Amino acid sequence: MEVILLERIAKLGQMGETVKVRDGFARNYLLPLGKALRANASNKARFEAERSTLEARNLERKSEAQKVAELLDGKSFIIVRSAGETGQLYGSVAARDIVETLAAEGFNINRNQVDLNQPIKAIGLHTVTLHLHGEVDVAIEINVARSAEEAERQAKGESLTSADAIYGVDEDALKPEDFFNPEAEIESEEE
C-alpha cells in the first residue's frame, strides 16, 4: 500500500513523501495514529492544502521534544530491584518500569518511546535511548541496583557482582579453617 507520510518516521521517510509499506503496517499503525494518509489524488490535494499547518505542528512538537531532551540528556535514574549475589535480577526492568521511574521524576514519556529491545536482567549501569520525536533522540542512564547505597557505589564505577563488593568479604582469601574449627572435639553419637 502506498501512503503519504504526515510526519518523519525513522527508517521510512520524511514528511510529504509517498512510500510503499506493508498493508498491515499502514492499516494498524500509520493510518489510525494519523501518521499517514492513503496515497490517492484527493489525499494528495488535501496534504498539499494542509502542508503548512502540518509543518508548523511538526516544528512545534520537535521544539517541545528538544526541550525535554535537553533536560534528560546525560541524566541517570536509579531503579532498585532484588537480585542474587551474581547480579542477576529476580525479575527484570522493562520499558514500563523506566516510564514509571521517569514519571516519578516529572517526565511524561510513553512506553513506545523507550528503545529497549530486551528487558534489563542484571544490576549495573545501562544506557537506554528515548525517541522523543522522529528527529529527536536522547540517551539516559539507568542504574539498576539492590539499594540506593549500591546505586551510589555503582555510579562511582564499582562492580557489585561479587561477595567482596556486596559483603566486604574477599572470596579468594577465605580458607576452610574460616568455616570450621578442625581442632574441635568430635562428639560421638553414643553419648
FIKOLZA-1660 file (N, C-alpha, C; in steps of 0.1 Angstrom, whole numbers, plus 5000, padded with zeros to 4 digits):
% residues 191
   i   px   py   pz ch aa at
   1 5008 4988 5000  A  M  N
   1 5000 5000 5000  A  M CA
   1 5009 5012 5000  A  M  C
   2 5005 5022 4992  A  E  N
   2 5013 5035 4992  A  E CA
   2 5006 5045 5001  A  E  C
   3 5014 5052 5009  A  V  N
   3 5009 5062 5018  A  V CA
   3 5017 5075 5017  A  V  C
   4 5011 5086 5021  A  I  N
   4 5017 5099 5022  A  I CA
   4 5020 5101 5037  A  I  C
   5 5033 5103 5040  A  L  N
   5 5037 5105 5054  A  L CA
   5 5033 5119 5059  A  L  C
   6 5027 5120 5070  A  L  N
   6 5023 5133 5076  A  L CA
   6 5034 5138 5086  A  L  C
   7 5044 5129 5089  A  E  N
   7 5055 5133 5098  A  E CA
   7 5066 5124 5094  A  E  C
   8 5078 5128 5099  A  R  N
   8 5090 5120 5097  A  R CA
   8 5089 5107 5105  A  R  C
   9 5092 5096 5099  A  I  N
   9 5092 5083 5105  A  I CA
   9 5105 5076 5103  A  I  C
  10 5112 5073 5113  A  A  N
  10 5125 5067 5112  A  A CA
  10 5125 5055 5103  A  A  C
  11 5135 5053 5095  A  K  N
  11 5137 5042 5086  A  K CA
  11 5126 5041 5076  A  K  C
  12 5118 5051 5074  A  L  N
  12 5107 5051 5064  A  L CA
  12 5108 5063 5055  A  L  C
  13 5108 5075 5060  A  G  N
  13 5108 5087 5052  A  G CA
  13 5105 5100 5059  A  G  C
  14 5106 5110 5051  A  Q  N
  14 5103 5124 5056  A  Q CA
  14 5088 5127 5054  A  Q  C
  15 5084 5138 5060  A  M  N
  15 5070 5143 5058  A  M CA
  15 5068 5147 5043  A  M  C
  16 5057 5142 5038  A  G  N
  16 5053 5146 5025  A  G CA
  16 5057 5135 5014  A  G  C
  17 5066 5126 5018  A  E  N
  17 5070 5116 5009  A  E CA
  17 5059 5105 5007  A  E  C
  18 5058 5100 4995  A  T  N
  18 5049 5088 4993  A  T CA
  18 5058 5076 4993  A  T  C
  19 5055 5067 5002  A  V  N
  19 5062 5055 5004  A  V CA
  19 5053 5043 5003  A  V  C
  20 5059 5031 4999  A  K  N
  20 5052 5019 4999  A  K CA
  20 5055 5011 5011  A  K  C
  21 5045 5007 5019  A  V  N
  21 5046 5000 5031  A  V CA
  21 5037 4987 5030  A  V  C
  22 5039 4978 5040  A  R  N
  22 5030 4967 5040  A  R CA
  22 5016 4971 5045  A  R  C
  23 5006 4964 5040  A  D  N
  23 4992 4968 5043  A  D CA
  23 4989 4968 5058  A  D  C
  24 4994 4958 5065  A  G  N
  24 4991 4957 5079  A  G CA
  24 4998 4969 5087  A  G  C
  25 5010 4973 5083  A  F  N
  25 5017 4984 5090  A  F CA
  25 5009 4997 5087  A  F  C
  26 5004 4998 5075  A  A  N
  26 4996 5010 5072  A  A CA
  26 4982 5010 5080  A  A  C
  27 4975 4999 5079  A  R  N
  27 4962 4998 5085  A  R CA
  27 4962 4998 5100  A  R  C
  28 4972 4992 5106  A  N  N
  28 4972 4990 5121  A  N CA
  28 4980 5001 5128  A  N  C
  29 4989 5008 5121  A  Y  N
  29 4998 5018 5128  A  Y CA
  29 4997 5032 5122  A  Y  C
  30 5001 5033 5109  A  L  N
  30 5002 5046 5103  A  L CA
  30 4989 5053 5102  A  L  C
  31 4979 5047 5096  A  L  N
  31 4966 5054 5094  A  L CA
  31 4959 5057 5107  A  L  C
  32 4957 5047 5116  A  P  N
  32 4950 5050 5129  A  P CA
  32 4956 5061 5137  A  P  C
  33 4969 5062 5137  A  L  N
  33 4976 5072 5146  A  L CA
  33 4978 5085 5139  A  L  C
  34 4973 5086 5126  A  G  N
  34 4974 5099 5119  A  G CA
  34 4988 5102 5114  A  G  C
  35 4996 5092 5112  A  K  N
  35 5009 5095 5108  A  K CA
  35 5010 5095 5093  A  K  C
  36 5000 5090 5086  A  A  N
  36 5000 5089 5071  A  A CA
  36 4986 5089 5066  A  A  C
  37 4985 5092 5053  A  L  N
  37 4972 5091 5045  A  L CA
  37 4974 5082 5034  A  L  C
  38 4964 5075 5029  A  R  N
  38 4965 5067 5017  A  R CA
  38 4968 5075 5005  A  R  C
  39 4977 5070 4997  A  A  N
  39 4982 5078 4985  A  A CA
  39 4971 5077 4974  A  A  C
  40 4963 5087 4973  A  N  N
  40 4954 5089 4962  A  N CA
  40 4953 5103 4958  A  N  C
  41 4946 5107 4947  A  A  N
  41 4946 5120 4942  A  A CA
  41 4940 5130 4953  A  A  C
  42 4929 5126 4959  A  S  N
  42 4922 5135 4968  A  S CA
  42 4930 5137 4981  A  S  C
  43 4937 5127 4986  A  N  N
  43 4946 5129 4998  A  N CA
  43 4958 5137 4995  A  N  C
  44 4963 5135 4982  A  K  N
  44 4975 5143 4978  A  K CA
  44 4971 5158 4978  A  K  C
  45 4959 5161 4973  A  A  N
  45 4955 5175 4973  A  A CA
  45 4952 5180 4987  A  A  C
  46 4946 5171 4995  A  R  N
  46 4944 5175 5009  A  R CA
  46 4957 5178 5017  A  R  C
  47 4967 5169 5014  A  F  N
  47 4980 5171 5021  A  F CA
  47 4987 5184 5016  A  F  C
  48 4986 5187 5004  A  E  N
  48 4992 5200 4999  A  E CA
  48 4985 5212 5004  A  E  C
  49 4972 5211 5006  A  A  N
  49 4964 5222 5012  A  A CA
  49 4968 5224 5027  A  A  C
  50 4970 5213 5034  A  E  N
  50 4973 5214 5048  A  E CA
  50 4988 5213 5052  A  E  C
  51 4997 5214 5042  A  R  N
  51 5011 5212 5044  A  R CA
  51 5017 5222 5054  A  R  C
  52 5014 5235 5052  A  S  N
  52 5019 5245 5061  A  S CA
  52 5015 5243 5075  A  S  C
  53 5003 5239 5078  A  T  N
  53 4998 5236 5091  A  T CA
  53 5005 5224 5097  A  T  C
  54 5007 5213 5089  A  L  N
  54 5013 5201 5094  A  L CA
  54 5028 5204 5097  A  L  C
  55 5035 5212 5088  A  E  N
  55 5049 5215 5091  A  E CA
  55 5050 5224 5104  A  E  C
  56 5041 5233 5106  A  A  N
  56 5041 5241 5118  A  A CA
  56 5039 5233 5130  A  A  C
  57 5030 5223 5130  A  R  N
  57 5027 5215 5141  A  R CA
  57 5039 5205 5144  A  R  C
  58 5045 5201 5133  A  N  N
  58 5057 5192 5134  A  N CA
  58 5069 5200 5141  A  N  C
  59 5071 5212 5137  A  L  N
  59 5081 5221 5143  A  L CA
  59 5079 5223 5157  A  L  C
  60 5066 5225 5161  A  E  N
  60 5062 5228 5175  A  E CA
  60 5065 5215 5183  A  E  C
  61 5061 5203 5178  A  R  N
  61 5064 5191 5185  A  R CA
  61 5079 5188 5187  A  R  C
  62 5086 5192 5176  A  K  N
  62 5101 5190 5176  A  K CA
  62 5107 5199 5187  A  K  C
  63 5103 5211 5187  A  S  N
  63 5109 5220 5197  A  S CA
  63 5106 5216 5211  A  S  C
  64 5094 5211 5214  A  E  N
  64 5090 5206 5227  A  E CA
  64 5099 5194 5231  A  E  C
  65 5101 5185 5221  A  A  N
  65 5109 5173 5223  A  A CA
  65 5123 5177 5226  A  A  C
  66 5128 5187 5219  A  Q  N
  66 5142 5191 5222  A  Q CA
  66 5144 5197 5236  A  Q  C
  67 5134 5204 5240  A  K  N
  67 5134 5210 5254  A  K CA
  67 5135 5198 5264  A  K  C
  68 5127 5188 5262  A  V  N
  68 5127 5177 5271  A  V CA
  68 5140 5169 5270  A  V  C
  69 5145 5168 5258  A  A  N
  69 5158 5161 5256  A  A CA
  69 5169 5168 5263  A  A  C
  70 5169 5182 5263  A  E  N
  70 5180 5189 5270  A  E CA
  70 5179 5187 5285  A  E  C
  71 5167 5185 5290  A  L  N
  71 5166 5182 5304  A  L CA
  71 5170 5168 5308  A  L  C
  72 5168 5158 5299  A  L  N
  72 5171 5144 5301  A  L CA
  72 5185 5141 5298  A  L  C
  73 5191 5148 5289  A  D  N
  73 5204 5144 5284  A  D CA
  73 5215 5142 5295  A  D  C
  74 5220 5130 5295  A  G  N
  74 5231 5127 5304  A  G CA
  74 5226 5124 5319  A  G  C
  75 5213 5124 5321  A  K  N
  75 5208 5121 5334  A  K CA
  75 5208 5106 5337  A  K  C
  76 5209 5103 5350  A  S  N
  76 5209 5089 5355  A  S CA
  76 5197 5087 5364  A  S  C
  77 5190 5076 5363  A  F  N
  77 5179 5073 5371  A  F CA
  77 5181 5060 5378  A  F  C
  78 5178 5059 5390  A  I  N
  78 5180 5047 5399  A  I CA
  78 5168 5039 5399  A  I  C
  79 5169 5026 5397  A  I  N
  79 5158 5016 5398  A  I CA
  79 5163 5005 5408  A  I  C
  80 5156 5004 5419  A  V  N
  80 5160 4994 5429  A  V CA
  80 5152 4981 5427  A  V  C
  81 5160 4970 5426  A  R  N
  81 5154 4957 5424  A  R CA
  81 5161 4946 5432  A  R  C
  82 5154 4935 5436  A  S  N
  82 5161 4924 5443  A  S CA
  82 5169 4916 5433  A  S  C
  83 5181 4912 5437  A  A  N
  83 5190 4905 5428  A  A CA
  83 5198 4895 5436  A  A  C
  84 5203 4885 5430  A  G  N
  84 5212 4875 5436  A  G CA
  84 5226 4880 5437  A  G  C
  85 5235 4872 5443  A  E  N
  85 5249 4877 5445  A  E CA
  85 5256 4879 5432  A  E  C
  86 5252 4872 5422  A  T  N
  86 5259 4874 5409  A  T CA
  86 5255 4886 5401  A  T  C
  87 5245 4893 5406  A  G  N
  87 5239 4905 5400  A  G CA
  87 5227 4902 5391  A  G  C
  88 5223 4889 5390  A  Q  N
  88 5211 4886 5382  A  Q CA
  88 5199 4890 5390  A  Q  C
  89 5190 4897 5383  A  L  N
  89 5178 4902 5389  A  L CA
  89 5168 4891 5391  A  L  C
  90 5159 4892 5401  A  Y  N
  90 5149 4882 5403  A  Y CA
  90 5136 4886 5395  A  Y  C
  91 5138 4893 5385  A  G  N
  91 5127 4897 5376  A  G CA
  91 5135 4905 5365  A  G  C
  92 5129 4915 5360  A  S  N
  92 5136 4923 5350  A  S CA
  92 5131 4938 5351  A  S  C
  93 5138 4946 5344  A  V  N
  93 5134 4960 5343  A  V CA
  93 5129 4962 5328  A  V  C
  94 5117 4965 5326  A  A  N
  94 5111 4966 5313  A  A CA
  94 5109 4981 5310  A  A  C
  95 5104 4984 5298  A  A  N
  95 5101 4998 5293  A  A CA
  95 5091 5004 5303  A  A  C
  96 5081 4996 5307  A  R  N
  96 5071 5001 5317  A  R CA
  96 5077 5007 5329  A  R  C
  97 5087 4999 5335  A  D  N
  97 5094 5004 5347  A  D CA
  97 5102 5017 5345  A  D  C
  98 5108 5018 5333  A  I  N
  98 5115 5030 5330  A  I CA
  98 5106 5042 5329  A  I  C
  99 5094 5040 5323  A  V  N
  99 5084 5050 5321  A  V CA
  99 5079 5055 5335  A  V  C
 100 5077 5045 5344  A  E  N
 100 5072 5048 5358  A  E CA
 100 5083 5056 5365  A  E  C
 101 5096 5053 5364  A  T  N
 101 5107 5060 5370  A  T CA
 101 5108 5074 5365  A  T  C
 102 5106 5076 5352  A  L  N
 102 5107 5089 5346  A  L CA
 102 5095 5097 5350  A  L  C
 103 5083 5091 5352  A  A  N
 103 5071 5098 5356  A  A CA
 103 5073 5103 5370  A  A  C
 104 5079 5095 5379  A  A  N
 104 5081 5099 5393  A  A CA
 104 5091 5111 5393  A  A  C
 105 5099 5113 5383  A  E  N
 105 5108 5125 5382  A  E CA
 105 5102 5137 5375  A  E  C
 106 5089 5135 5370  A  G  N
 106 5082 5146 5364  A  G CA
 106 5083 5146 5348  A  G  C
 107 5088 5135 5342  A  F  N
 107 5089 5135 5327  A  F CA
 107 5077 5126 5322  A  F  C
 108 5070 5131 5312  A  N  N
 108 5059 5124 5306  A  N CA
 108 5064 5117 5293  A  N  C
 109 5068 5104 5294  A  I  N
 109 5073 5097 5283  A  I CA
 109 5064 5084 5281  A  I  C
 110 5061 5081 5269  A  N  N
 110 5052 5069 5266  A  N CA
 110 5061 5057 5265  A  N  C
 111 5055 5045 5267  A  R  N
 111 5063 5033 5267  A  R CA
 111 5069 5030 5253  A  R  C
 112 5062 5034 5242  A  N  N
 112 5067 5031 5229  A  N CA
 112 5078 5041 5225  A  N  C
 113 5081 5051 5233  A  Q  N
 113 5092 5060 5231  A  Q CA
 113 5105 5054 5237  A  Q  C
 114 5105 5044 5245  A  V  N
 114 5116 5038 5251  A  V CA
 114 5122 5027 5242  A  V  C
 115 5134 5029 5238  A  D  N
 115 5141 5019 5229  A  D CA
 115 5148 5008 5237  A  D  C
 116 5141 4998 5240  A  L  N
 116 5146 4987 5249  A  L CA
 116 5143 4974 5242  A  L  C
 117 5152 4968 5234  A  N  N
 117 5150 4956 5227  A  N CA
 117 5147 4944 5236  A  N  C
 118 5154 4943 5247  A  Q  N
 118 5152 4932 5257  A  Q CA
 118 5152 4938 5270  A  Q  C
 119 5144 4932 5280  A  P  N
 119 5144 4938 5293  A  P CA
 119 5158 4937 5300  A  P  C
 120 5160 4946 5309  A  I  N
 120 5173 4945 5317  A  I CA
 120 5172 4935 5327  A  I  C
 121 5182 4925 5328  A  K  N
 121 5181 4914 5337  A  K CA
 121 5192 4913 5347  A  K  C
 122 5201 4924 5347  A  A  N
 122 5212 4924 5356  A  A CA
 122 5214 4937 5362  A  A  C
 123 5220 4938 5374  A  I  N
 123 5223 4951 5380  A  I CA
 123 5234 4957 5373  A  I  C
 124 5235 4970 5374  A  G  N
 124 5246 4977 5367  A  G CA
 124 5241 4990 5360  A  G  C
 125 5249 4996 5353  A  L  N
 125 5246 5009 5346  A  L CA
 125 5242 5005 5331  A  L  C
 126 5231 5009 5327  A  H  N
 126 5226 5006 5314  A  H CA
 126 5222 5019 5306  A  H  C
 127 5226 5020 5294  A  T  N
 127 5222 5032 5286  A  T CA
 127 5210 5028 5278  A  T  C
 128 5200 5037 5279  A  V  N
 128 5187 5035 5272  A  V CA
 128 5184 5047 5263  A  V  C
 129 5180 5045 5251  A  T  N
 129 5177 5056 5242  A  T CA
 129 5162 5059 5242  A  T  C
 130 5158 5071 5243  A  L  N
 130 5144 5075 5242  A  L CA
 130 5142 5083 5229  A  L  C
 131 5132 5079 5222  A  H  N
 131 5128 5085 5209  A  H CA
 131 5117 5095 5212  A  H  C
 132 5120 5107 5215  A  L  N
 132 5110 5118 5218  A  L CA
 132 5103 5123 5207  A  L  C
 133 5109 5123 5195  A  H  N
 133 5103 5128 5183  A  H CA
 133 5110 5121 5171  A  H  C
 134 5104 5121 5159  A  G  N
 134 5110 5115 5148  A  G CA
 134 5125 5119 5146  A  G  C
 135 5128 5131 5150  A  E  N
 135 5141 5137 5147  A  E CA
 135 5149 5139 5160  A  E  C
 136 5143 5136 5172  A  V  N
 136 5150 5139 5185  A  V CA
 136 5151 5126 5193  A  V  C
 137 5163 5122 5195  A  D  N
 137 5166 5110 5204  A  D CA
 137 5175 5115 5215  A  D  C
 138 5174 5109 5227  A  V  N
 138 5182 5112 5238  A  V CA
 138 5186 5099 5246  A  V  C
 139 5198 5099 5251  A  A  N
 139 5203 5087 5258  A  A CA
 139 5203 5090 5273  A  A  C
 140 5197 5081 5281  A  I  N
 140 5197 5083 5296  A  I CA
 140 5204 5070 5301  A  I  C
 141 5208 5072 5314  A  E  N
 141 5215 5060 5321  A  E CA
 141 5205 5055 5331  A  E  C
 142 5203 5042 5331  A  I  N
 142 5195 5035 5341  A  I CA
 142 5205 5028 5350  A  I  C
 143 5204 5031 5363  A  N  N
 143 5213 5025 5373  A  N CA
 143 5204 5015 5381  A  N  C
 144 5206 5002 5378  A  V  N
 144 5198 4992 5384  A  V CA
 144 5207 4986 5396  A  V  C
 145 5201 4987 5408  A  A  N
 145 5209 4982 5420  A  A CA
 145 5199 4976 5430  A  A  C
 146 5205 4970 5440  A  R  N
 146 5198 4963 5451  A  R CA
 146 5193 4974 5461  A  R  C
 147 5200 4985 5462  A  S  N
 147 5197 4995 5472  A  S CA
 147 5202 5009 5467  A  S  C
 148 5198 5019 5473  A  A  N
 148 5202 5033 5469  A  A CA
 148 5217 5034 5472  A  A  C
 149 5222 5028 5483  A  E  N
 149 5237 5028 5486  A  E CA
 149 5245 5022 5475  A  E  C
 150 5240 5010 5470  A  E  N
 150 5247 5003 5460  A  E CA
 150 5247 5011 5447  A  E  C
 151 5236 5018 5444  A  A  N
 151 5235 5026 5432  A  A CA
 151 5245 5037 5433  A  A  C
 152 5248 5043 5444  A  E  N
 152 5258 5053 5445  A  E CA
 152 5272 5047 5443  A  E  C
 153 5274 5035 5448  A  R  N
 153 5287 5028 5446  A  R CA
 153 5289 5025 5431  A  R  C
 154 5278 5020 5425  A  Q  N
 154 5279 5017 5411  A  Q CA
 154 5282 5029 5402  A  Q  C
 155 5276 5040 5406  A  A  N
 155 5277 5053 5398  A  A CA
 155 5292 5057 5399  A  A  C
 156 5299 5054 5410  A  K  N
 156 5313 5058 5411  A  K CA
 156 5322 5048 5403  A  K  C
 157 5316 5037 5397  A  G  N
 157 5324 5028 5389  A  G CA
 157 5327 5015 5396  A  G  C
 158 5321 5012 5407  A  E  N
 158 5324 5000 5414  A  E CA
 158 5315 4989 5409  A  E  C
 159 5321 4976 5407  A  S  N
 159 5313 4965 5403  A  S CA
 159 5307 4958 5415  A  S  C
 160 5295 4955 5415  A  L  N
 160 5288 4949 5427  A  L CA
 160 5283 4934 5424  A  L  C
 161 5291 4927 5416  A  T  N
 161 5287 4913 5413  A  T CA
 161 5295 4903 5420  A  T  C
 162 5302 4906 5431  A  S  N
 162 5310 4896 5438  A  S CA
 162 5307 4898 5453  A  S  C
 163 5310 4887 5461  A  A  N
 163 5307 4888 5476  A  A CA
 163 5315 4899 5482  A  A  C
 164 5327 4901 5477  A  D  N
 164 5336 4911 5483  A  D CA
 164 5329 4925 5482  A  D  C
 165 5324 4928 5470  A  A  N
 165 5317 4941 5468  A  A CA
 165 5304 4942 5476  A  A  C
 166 5297 4931 5477  A  I  N
 166 5284 4932 5484  A  I CA
 166 5286 4932 5500  A  I  C
 167 5294 4922 5504  A  Y  N
 167 5295 4920 5519  A  Y CA
 167 5308 4925 5525  A  Y  C
 168 5318 4929 5517  A  G  N
 168 5331 4932 5522  A  G CA
 168 5340 4920 5525  A  G  C
 169 5337 4909 5518  A  V  N
 169 5345 4897 5521  A  V CA
 169 5353 4894 5509  A  V  C
 170 5366 4891 5511  A  D  N
 170 5375 4887 5500  A  D CA
 170 5374 4872 5498  A  D  C
 171 5367 4868 5487  A  E  N
 171 5364 4854 5484  A  E CA
 171 5377 4846 5483  A  E  C
 172 5387 4852 5476  A  D  N
 172 5400 4845 5474  A  D CA
 172 5408 4842 5486  A  D  C
 173 5406 4850 5497  A  A  N
 173 5414 4849 5509  A  A CA
 173 5408 4839 5519  A  A  C
 174 5396 4834 5516  A  L  N
 174 5389 4825 5525  A  L CA
 174 5396 4811 5525  A  L  C
 175 5397 4805 5537  A  K  N
 175 5403 4792 5539  A  K CA
 175 5392 4783 5546  A  K  C
 176 5394 4770 5544  A  P  N
 176 5384 4761 5551  A  P CA
 176 5384 4763 5566  A  P  C
 177 5395 4767 5572  A  E  N
 177 5395 4770 5587  A  E CA
 177 5386 4781 5591  A  E  C
 178 5383 4790 5581  A  D  N
 178 5374 4801 5585  A  D CA
 178 5360 4796 5587  A  D  C
 179 5356 4784 5582  A  F  N
 179 5343 4780 5583  A  F CA
 179 5341 4769 5595  A  F  C
 180 5351 4762 5598  A  F  N
 180 5350 4753 5609  A  F CA
 180 5363 4752 5616  A  F  C
 181 5363 4747 5629  A  N  N
 181 5375 4745 5637  A  N CA
 181 5379 4730 5637  A  N  C
 182 5390 4727 5630  A  P  N
 182 5395 4713 5629  A  P CA
 182 5399 4707 5642  A  P  C
 183 5402 4715 5652  A  E  N
 183 5407 4710 5665  A  E CA
 183 5395 4708 5675  A  E  C
 184 5383 4711 5671  A  A  N
 184 5372 4709 5679  A  A CA
 184 5369 4694 5681  A  A  C
 185 5365 4690 5693  A  E  N
 185 5363 4676 5696  A  E CA
 185 5350 4672 5689  A  E  C
 186 5352 4660 5683  A  I  N
 186 5340 4654 5677  A  I CA
 186 5333 4646 5687  A  I  C
 187 5320 4649 5689  A  E  N
 187 5312 4642 5698  A  E CA
 187 5307 4629 5692  A  E  C
 188 5308 4619 5699  A  S  N
 188 5303 4606 5694  A  S CA
 188 5288 4605 5695  A  S  C
 189 5282 4597 5687  A  E  N
 189 5268 4596 5687  A  E CA
 189 5263 4588 5698  A  E  C
 190 5272 4581 5705  A  E  N
 190 5268 4572 5716  A  E CA
 190 5264 4580 5729  A  E  C
 191 5270 4591 5731  A  E  N
 191 5268 4599 5743  A  E CA
 191 5255 4605 5744  A  E  C
% end
